[in-house]
Amino acid sequence: MLGLRKKVRLETQRMTLRPPVHGDFRAWAALRSDSEEFLNPWEPKWAGDHLSRKAFTNRVYWAQRSITNGNAVPLFLIRRSDDALLGAITLDNIRRGPAQAGTTGYWIGQPFARNGYMKEAIEAVVHYAFRTLDLSRVEAGCLPENAPSRRLLEQCGYKYEGVAQSYLQINGRWRNHVLYANLRSDRRGKTDVG
């Protein structure tokens, strides 16, 4: 079967990537709250109840449904050395049929940024997408001025593909995004023409 496995758990050198569970609420709310200024420039505007237990419970149920239905794989980054929640990554908008593609989105708490954790997470998710889910293409987008995210995507094998105008509402405004893709068999730049 090419669909998602009901129980997803990925291991990297330093982390376990697993779906959120109800017991993660306090750690998640604290990390998001403490990192709010760091995250706000890059994310959609937070709803008034963003950090509430009810909103988090809805996230957990959405994650469970998404994995069961095969349309997304939402994962928390848990550092094995101390079980700290570091951030999250989602392989979302999984499309089957001729596309065989999905889109990665991610965030990391400010205290853990620039330590290589998200690189480990992206590489694990891309490997899972290609090997386990049999996807052919994994996409990502970020704001043009988000140099750290662009560098990260390029380090993980994503290639720049262009700009999408007014792609997402970020921090309350429609913003252009630069688009990247990681292909299972990347032949871009190669040709059989001699």
Secondary structure, DSSP 8 states (H G I E B T S, - for coil): --S--SS--EE-SSEEEE---GGGHHHHHHHHHHTHHHHGGGS----TTTTSHHHHHHHHHHHHHHHHHTS-EEEEEEETTTTEEEEEEEEEEEE-TT--EEEEEEEE-GGGTTSSHHHHHHHHHHHHHHHTS--SEEEEEE-TT-HHHHHHHHHTT-EEEEEEEEEEEETTEEEEEEEEEEETT--TT--S--
